[in-house]
Amino acid sequence: MKPRRRARVTVLQTLYEIDTTRHDPQAAFAQRIAEDPLPETVGQFARELILGVVQQQPKLDRVIAQIAPEWPLDQIAVVDRNILRMGVFELLLSQATPQKVAINEAIELAKMFGSDASPRFVNGALGTLVDRFNEFVQQVGKEP
């Protein structure tokens, strides 16, 4: 598995734990890294991703509600919801990853951990985000 994908898997597993148990994000991430260490540069990428998603979760959730309006956030599968949070963060707020790569990585995570419908759902939602990218960049920049 590619190093950055391994980092994203670690982040997804941590976000899943946080979402389902309400464990402390830093402690959950530290435990995950202790169990499966990442190379330093990839570990830094993972730390920035988990920290960014956790800190920006309210903004990310508002965007997800708009790019997947037929699904209330609490009805989206936990795995899919956290893959979308990661994808939205990488696309809108991090911008350290090219759009196509961020979407492809999200789809791959959905294939690995989601249901049969997850890859299509994630692709559709993130595709909507890209189609309306400027609108969401402006919106996220204005929100607290």
Secondary structure, DSSP 8 states (H G I E B T S, - for coil): --HHHHHHHHHHHHHHHHHHH---HHHHHHHHHHHS---HHHHHHHHHHHHHHHHHHHHHHHHHHHHSTTS-GGGS-HHHHHHHHHHHIIIIII--S-HHHHHHHHHHHHHHHS-TTHHHHHHHHHHHHHHTHHHHHHHHHH--
